[in-house]
Amino acid sequence: MPQVVVIVFKSTHDVIKAKSELEKACIAHELIPTPKEISSECGMSLRVEKPLLSRALELFQSTGVRYRDDLL
């Protein structure tokens, strides 16, 4: 089973934009409820496989998607 990373976002708008950008870039991901022990800031998060994380984060930075880098 591959290692996965949960990416937490600053707002629902950001997670929806991130999902759209990942789909356009053909980066595999899964929309999940944010685990309460991680954050209560935004109710949705994205899960990506660890090898795809740097690609996803570069995409978010270039498209202005705000995510919680302190929780990675």
N, C-alpha and C positions, 0 to 999 in steps of 0.2 A: 504494500500500500504506500503510495507516494506521500511525502510530507506536505502539509498544507499550511497556509497562513491566512488568518482572518484580518481583513483590512476594514478598519472602522472609519467612518466618515463624519464630517462636521455637521452635515444636515442631510435630510432626505433628498433634497435637490441634488446634492453632490453624489450620493450613491446611485441615483437614477442616471445622472450624466455619465458616471463611471461605467455603469453597466452598458450603456449605449456605446461608449468609446471602446470598451473591451470587445463587444460584439463586432463593431466595424473592423477592428484589428485582428479578429479571429483568435482572441486569447481566451482559452477555456476558463470559466468561472462559475460560481454558484452563488445566488442571492440567498442569504440566510438571516434569521433574526439575530441581532447582536446579543451575544451572551451577557446576561446582567452582571456577571462578575467582571467583565471587561470594561463596560461603559454603559451609562444610561443616556448618553448624549443623543445618539441617533438609533432608532429602533431596527435599522437594517444595516447589514454589512455584506461584504463580498468575500468569498473564500476562493483562493487560487492556489495552485500547486507551487511549492517553493521555487522550483526552477524558473517559473514564469514571473515571479515577483518583481524583479528589477525591470523587466520589460513593461509590466503594468504600471509601476511607479513612474517610469520615464514618460509614459503616455499621459498619466494624470498630470504631471508637472507641465507638459507641453500644452495641455488643453484646459488648464486652470481648475482642475478638480481638487478640492480641498479634502485631505484625509488626515487622520491622526497618526503622524509618524512616530510619536512617542509611545504608541501602543503596538508597534510592529515587533 
